[in-house]
């Protein structure tokens, strides 16, 4: 397998593409974080309401509240996972951007 040599133009183009993806990722991360927070608040609210209306001992009421809110808690976990996954992808893009900047600097130094 041969080594692919990037030209400064290729590297600048890739940097532009990565920059665009990072720009979109920032908006997506913000929306996903809001979704995750709302899902968590909804799950907690559902648990609290159920706890307040349930009968029995404290432990019985907690168990009933957890059982009733299991679906909304699952949705909250999924929403938080989507947010974390988007953040991880953005971090990967940031690392790629730094690598490309270092490559461009190296190419320019060799050409000088």
C-alpha positions as CSV (number, residue, x, y, z in Angstrom):
1,X,0.0,0.0,0.0
2,X,1.4,3.4,-1.0
3,X,1.4,6.5,1.1
4,X,-1.0,9.2,0.0
5,X,0.7,12.6,0.0
6,X,-1.6,15.6,0.6
7,X,-1.1,18.8,-1.1
8,X,-1.7,22.1,0.8
9,X,-4.9,22.5,-1.2
10,X,-6.1,19.0,-0.3
11,X,-5.4,19.7,3.4
12,X,-7.1,23.1,3.3
13,X,-10.1,21.5,1.7
14,X,-10.3,18.8,4.4
15,X,-9.9,21.5,7.1
16,X,-12.8,23.4,5.6
17,X,-14.9,20.2,5.6
18,X,-14.1,19.3,9.2
19,X,-14.8,22.9,10.2
20,X,-18.3,22.7,8.6
21,X,-18.9,19.4,10.4
22,X,-17.9,20.9,13.7
23,X,-20.1,23.9,13.2
24,X,-23.1,21.6,12.6
25,X,-22.1,19.4,15.5
26,X,-22.2,22.3,17.9
27,X,-25.8,23.0,17.0
28,X,-26.7,19.3,17.2
29,X,-25.0,18.9,20.6
30,X,-26.9,21.9,22.0
31,X,-30.2,20.4,20.9
32,X,-29.3,16.9,22.2
33,X,-28.3,18.3,25.6
34,X,-31.6,20.1,25.9
35,X,-33.5,17.0,24.9
36,X,-31.6,14.9,27.5
37,X,-32.2,17.5,30.2
38,X,-35.9,17.6,29.4
39,X,-36.2,13.8,29.3
40,X,-34.5,13.6,32.7
41,X,-36.7,16.2,34.2
42,X,-39.8,14.4,32.8
43,X,-38.7,11.1,34.3
44,X,-38.0,12.7,37.7
45,X,-41.3,14.5,37.7
46,X,-43.1,11.3,36.8
47,X,-41.4,9.5,39.7
48,X,-42.2,12.3,42.1
49,X,-45.8,12.5,41.2
50,X,-46.2,8.7,41.5
51,X,-44.4,8.7,44.8
52,X,-46.7,11.4,46.2
53,X,-49.9,9.5,45.2
54,X,-48.7,6.0,46.1
55,X,-49.7,4.3,49.3
56,X,-47.7,2.2,51.6
57,X,-44.3,2.5,53.3
58,X,-41.6,4.8,52.0
59,X,-39.8,1.9,50.4
60,X,-43.1,0.7,48.8
61,X,-43.8,4.1,47.4
62,X,-40.3,4.4,46.0
63,X,-40.6,1.0,44.3
64,X,-44.0,2.0,42.8
65,X,-42.6,5.3,41.6
66,X,-39.5,3.6,40.0
67,X,-41.8,1.1,38.3
68,X,-44.2,3.6,36.9
69,X,-41.4,5.8,35.6
70,X,-39.3,3.1,34.0
71,X,-40.2,4.0,30.4
72,X,-39.5,7.7,30.8
73,X,-36.2,6.9,32.7
74,X,-35.2,4.7,29.7
75,X,-36.0,7.5,27.3
76,X,-33.8,9.8,29.4
77,X,-30.9,7.4,29.4
78,X,-31.2,7.1,25.6
79,X,-31.3,10.8,25.2
80,X,-28.2,11.3,27.4
81,X,-26.4,8.6,25.4
82,X,-27.2,10.4,22.1
83,X,-25.8,13.6,23.6
84,X,-22.7,11.9,24.8
85,X,-22.2,10.2,21.5
86,X,-22.4,13.5,19.7
87,X,-19.9,15.1,22.0
88,X,-17.5,12.2,21.4
89,X,-17.9,12.5,17.6
90,X,-17.2,16.3,17.9
91,X,-14.1,15.6,20.0
92,X,-12.9,13.2,17.2
93,X,-13.5,16.0,14.6
94,X,-11.5,18.4,16.8
95,X,-8.6,16.0,16.9
96,X,-8.8,15.5,13.1
97,X,-8.8,19.3,12.7
98,X,-5.7,19.6,14.8
99,X,-4.0,16.8,12.9
100,X,-4.8,18.5,9.6
101,X,-3.5,21.8,10.9
102,X,-0.2,20.1,11.9
103,X,0.0,18.4,8.5
104,X,-0.6,21.7,6.7
105,X,2.1,23.4,8.8
106,X,4.5,20.6,8.0
107,X,3.8,20.7,4.3
108,X,4.3,24.4,4.2
109,X,7.5,24.1,6.2
110,X,8.9,21.5,3.7
111,X,7.9,23.7,0.8
112,X,9.6,26.8,2.2
